Amino acid sequence: AFWRSDVLDYRPFETWAEAGAQDSMQLANARVAKMLAEYVAPPLDEGIAEGLNDYVARRKASEPDAFG
């Protein structure tokens, strides 16, 4: 009934302290780094990928660059 976050550390205080006492920001950062390192892009049909790239290029060309 209750959702348990994969980011939070539910171990007892002593165990948490012995393991480095990482706060929520550090735990989340490690989780994101792991997810990015293990990410594998799904297969995408070459025609679809080309169409998406063309669309993005057209949209970028039609809008001013917001980042200078």
Sine and cosine of phi, psi and omega as CSV:
sin_phi,cos_phi,sin_psi,cos_psi,sin_omega,cos_omega
0.00,0.00,-0.47,0.88,-0.01,-1.00
-0.95,-0.30,0.66,-0.75,0.01,-1.00
-1.00,0.05,0.75,-0.66,0.05,-1.00
-0.95,-0.30,0.82,-0.58,-0.01,-1.00
-0.93,0.36,0.60,-0.80,0.10,-1.00
-0.98,0.19,-0.20,0.98,-0.07,-1.00
-1.00,-0.01,-0.61,0.79,-0.06,-1.00
-0.96,0.29,0.45,-0.89,-0.01,-1.00
-0.97,-0.25,0.91,-0.41,-0.07,-1.00
-0.98,-0.17,0.16,0.99,-0.01,-1.00
-0.95,0.31,0.34,-0.94,0.07,-1.00
-0.87,0.50,0.41,-0.91,-0.08,-1.00
-0.80,0.60,-0.71,0.70,-0.05,-1.00
-0.88,0.47,-0.69,0.73,0.01,-1.00
-0.91,0.42,-0.68,0.73,0.04,-1.00
-0.87,0.48,-0.70,0.71,-0.02,-1.00
-0.91,0.42,-0.67,0.74,0.00,-1.00
-0.91,0.41,-0.46,0.89,-0.03,-1.00
-1.00,0.05,0.11,0.99,0.07,-1.00
0.91,-0.42,-0.08,1.00,0.07,-1.00
0.78,0.62,0.73,0.68,0.00,-1.00
-0.95,0.30,0.70,-0.72,0.06,-1.00
-0.99,0.12,0.04,-1.00,-0.07,-1.00
-0.87,0.50,-0.60,0.80,0.01,-1.00
-0.90,0.43,-0.69,0.73,0.02,-1.00
-0.91,0.41,-0.66,0.75,0.02,-1.00
-0.90,0.43,-0.68,0.73,0.01,-1.00
-0.91,0.42,-0.66,0.75,0.01,-1.00
-0.88,0.48,-0.69,0.72,0.02,-1.00
-0.90,0.43,-0.63,0.77,0.00,-1.00
-0.91,0.42,-0.70,0.72,0.02,-1.00
-0.90,0.44,-0.69,0.72,0.01,-1.00
-0.87,0.50,-0.66,0.75,0.02,-1.00
-0.91,0.42,-0.70,0.71,0.00,-1.00
-0.88,0.47,-0.69,0.73,0.01,-1.00
-0.92,0.40,-0.63,0.78,-0.02,-1.00
-0.92,0.39,-0.53,0.85,-0.06,-1.00
-1.00,-0.08,-0.05,1.00,-0.08,-1.00
-0.92,0.40,0.72,-0.70,0.11,-0.99
-0.82,-0.57,0.86,-0.51,-0.02,-1.00
-0.90,0.43,0.68,-0.73,0.03,-1.00
-0.94,0.35,0.43,-0.90,0.03,-1.00
-0.90,0.44,0.63,-0.78,-0.02,-1.00
-0.71,-0.71,0.78,-0.63,0.01,-1.00
-0.80,0.59,0.70,-0.72,-0.07,-1.00
-0.85,0.52,-0.62,0.78,0.02,-1.00
-0.90,0.43,-0.64,0.76,0.03,-1.00
-0.92,0.39,-0.69,0.72,0.02,-1.00
-0.87,0.50,-0.68,0.73,0.01,-1.00
-0.90,0.44,-0.68,0.73,0.04,-1.00
-0.88,0.48,-0.67,0.74,0.04,-1.00
-0.90,0.43,-0.69,0.73,0.02,-1.00
-0.89,0.46,-0.65,0.76,0.05,-1.00
-0.89,0.45,-0.69,0.72,0.00,-1.00
-0.87,0.49,-0.73,0.68,0.00,-1.00
-0.88,0.47,-0.67,0.74,0.01,-1.00
-0.89,0.47,-0.67,0.74,0.03,-1.00
-0.90,0.43,-0.68,0.73,-0.01,-1.00
-0.91,0.42,-0.66,0.75,0.02,-1.00
-0.89,0.45,-0.62,0.78,-0.01,-1.00
-0.94,0.35,-0.45,0.89,-0.06,-1.00
-1.00,0.00,-0.13,0.99,-0.03,-1.00
-0.88,-0.48,0.54,-0.84,0.09,-1.00
-0.93,0.37,0.48,-0.88,0.01,-1.00
-0.97,0.26,0.92,-0.40,-0.06,-1.00
-0.97,0.23,-0.23,0.97,-0.08,-1.00
-0.95,-0.30,0.25,0.97,0.18,-0.98
1.00,0.05,0.00,0.00,0.00,0.00
